[in-house]
């Protein structure tokens, strides 16, 4: 998928959200919609200009640094290497960019689901240990020891020292019954 | 007044009070470094331990912890691009690039010293300005606060991340995200889709954990390699360089401190606006604004000096009127009342010694935080070089449990994850995350003060309140200034070129 198409999809999604905000706001009272509607309308105008702008310019000029405009900063020549953004620069051995990104998203979703199901402390133990093992950063033994120490520190800090009442997870009733 | 200044200091020079200060500062630093747990959480957790002790040591404990959290959250902004609290957001803009360039120690040194000088300048100005500031505070109303919030929103145009149009769209999205929940004026649930959880709105702390910390860990995973690759970039700075930077930019420190003091004095504005405003004025007054966003040390000095001074300023409305200058001050207010300290105008006349006791505590706590900060900076600076296979799981774990601990709600973990993925996408497609958060922080203030202004002064309040009108003109001036300057220089350049040829 080309960069321009990706940019257009993101812009279209944002435009859809802003239009949705305006639609929903019509249902509120005059005072409740007094600020959201003008703000969203302003956003729609900006987004439409951005969509037109990004489709009329060459692909390599899609990013405009505001300080280049405001502070008379010289624009870097096209031949110069620019600082890369996420997904554009990767360490060797992680596979293609989309794959690494998919794993990153999956990792966050998985961790969230684990916390929801088992509570933060067991989820941290499983996630951290699993990460150490799958990345092969440590051997089995070391990974287990470091994970146990880290989880214990987190527990002592949050549950004991800061007295945070921890969530026990959706699965707790199943385990407590057995 | 001199008597009050001396008495205020003497009561603090007891072993118990000094020990409480040390405990408070260390505790504050630790909590400040943990994302999501800012000064409010730190103070709220300390409250039960304060009953039964004399007033001076208790104040040392509370204010020491409060000031410790401020510098603690600056550390994570500089080292990991993770603001520990909304007020430290501006430190990410140049602090983190300095870390990436191997100048983390210098940035931390500058940060600690700027916070100290800011705190000292703030304390001195507070002491001197007590008789002057009171009538000004009483004069300002919601319409003036509205203008200040709008000014805060317009200065986002000075931030370098992303394009102008995308930056504005990000700010719009941030403002709209803040409207999720029950409308504070009409009580209407907005954009909640029937969810009970969303009725309370989205917490800034949780949104920031997601938008910056979780997104940064996703980025680190995709990129591979640590934040700072020591095989490519060696740590090439010292604490003393940072300290010298602060003295080299002493005028910036004074300006930022006065700004921080002023913002602290105004009730309800909070330090979040202060840090952003300080950064913006540093960019606008710099002769080389093109260095900002790329690791300019002034971008670290200005927000930290403002945050340091802000605490002194925040005490003024808290003590004089019982109106907290910020969220942290609200908790302190509760503590004051439980200690038998009744805020009110008499505090600035009959109990002036107690006010100066607090001014002295701010000075002592800032000195202690700076000493610890300068000593620990070289060790802290090693953290970003940690391997991503260690960094990603550990930081994600702390982020998610921090998000949960902020309000003990499991839904906050989901919100942090959603904002993390959103933050990653925004970073990838150049939609400024900073603008989003600034929009979110200022939205409620704008809406509340707009409604109050309309109710109190009518729909023509802009023209019936001269101060509001003057501030409105100032907002237009500061917004248009960079564009006019750019247009003018473009006009002058071809003319000069024509003469030269």
Interface residues (C-beta under 8 A of the other chain):
Chain A: X6 X7 X10 X14 X17 X18 X21 X24 X25 X28 X29 X31 X32 X34 X35 X36 X39 X40 X42 X43 X46 X47 X49 X50 X53 X63 X64 X65 X66 X67 X69 X70 X71 X72 X73 X85 X86 X87 X89 X90 X91 X92 X93 X94 X97 X100 X101 X103 X104 X105 X107 X108 X109 X111 X112 X115 X116 X120 X123 X124 X127 X128 X131 X132 X135 X137 X150 X154 X157 X158 X162 X163 X164 X165 X166 X167
Chain B: X31 X34 X37 X41 X45 X157 X158 X159 X160 X162 X163 X164 X165 X166 X167 X168 X169 X172 X173 X175 X176 X179 X183 X185 X186 X188 X190 X191 X214 X218 X219 X221 X222 X223 X224 X225 X283 X289 X290 X292 X293 X387 X389 X390 X392 X393 X394 X396 X397 X398 X400 X401 X404 X405 X408 X410 X413 X414 X417 X420 X421 X424 X425 X427 X428 X429 X430 X431 X443 X446 X447 X450 X451 X482 X483 X486 X489
